[in-house]
């Protein structure tokens, strides 16, 4: 599934993090985007047109979105907080 929608060189433009794994009865994908617009563009222009994928999702995933209030990585200083509005967004999808 990932190879059907992600470029071969890494993450899609605007996506800074992608974590995925199986759950009871589905699959959980957690993604951090630079903006809501980048996320929507990827969903509408790349992901949804690629469905269904053999061995992958049959239809649109259940999506939940939230503004990121705190993001800490090895490349960001501890305690770094993104902008209160219009900043990174985390999208989780499950199927």
N, C-alpha and C positions, 0 to 999 in steps of 0.2 A: 504494500500500500504506500509506504513512504516514498519509494522510488517513482511511483506514478505521479506524485504531486510536488516533490521537492527537487530543486535543481541538483545536478550531479556535483556541483562545487560546494554545496553546503546548504545553509538555511535560505529560505526565500527572502527577498528584500524586505526589510522592516521587522523581521522576526529575529529576536535576540536569544531566545531559549526555546527548546523543544524537548519535552520529557514525555515518554509514553510507556505503558505497560498494561498487561492483562489484569482484569478485576473479575470478581464473581459476576458472571453473566455479561461480560462486555470487555471494553478496553478503555482506559483513561488516557487522555492526551492533555497535557498542560503546556501552554504556549504563552510566551510573552512577546507582545508586539509593540512597536514604537508608537502606534496610534490606532484608534478605532478604524480610521479610513483604510490603513494598510491591511488590517485584519479583514475588513469587509471586502476589499478588492481581491485578496487571496481566496476567500470563501467563494465569491461570486464568479471570478474569472478563472480559477485554477481547480479548487477542490470539488465544488459541486458539479462542474462539467465532466470531471474524471470519474464520477460515480455512475453505476456500480463498478467496483474493481474486483476481479476474481480473487478470493481469499481475503477481501477487505470489506469495507462497509457497503451495505446494499443501498443505503439512502443517506440523507443528510443526518449528521450527528446531532445529538442533543447538546446545545451550546449554553454555557454560562459564562458571563463576562463580569469582570470587576476592575476598578481602578486599582493600580498598585500603590499601596501606601508605604511599603518598605520592600526594598530589593537589595539583597546582600549577596555578592559573589566574590570569588577570589580576585577579580579584576576591579571591583568597586570598594572604596573604603568602608569599613565597618560603620554601621549606623547611617549609611547614605539613604536619603529619602528622595524619591522622585518628585516631580512637580505635582501640586495638588490637583490640577486639572489639565487635561490634554496631554498628560504624560503617558508612560508605558501602561499597557493594559494586559492583563492576564486572561487568557481564554482557556477554559477547560472543556473538553468534549468527551462524551462517553457514548458507547454503543454497546 
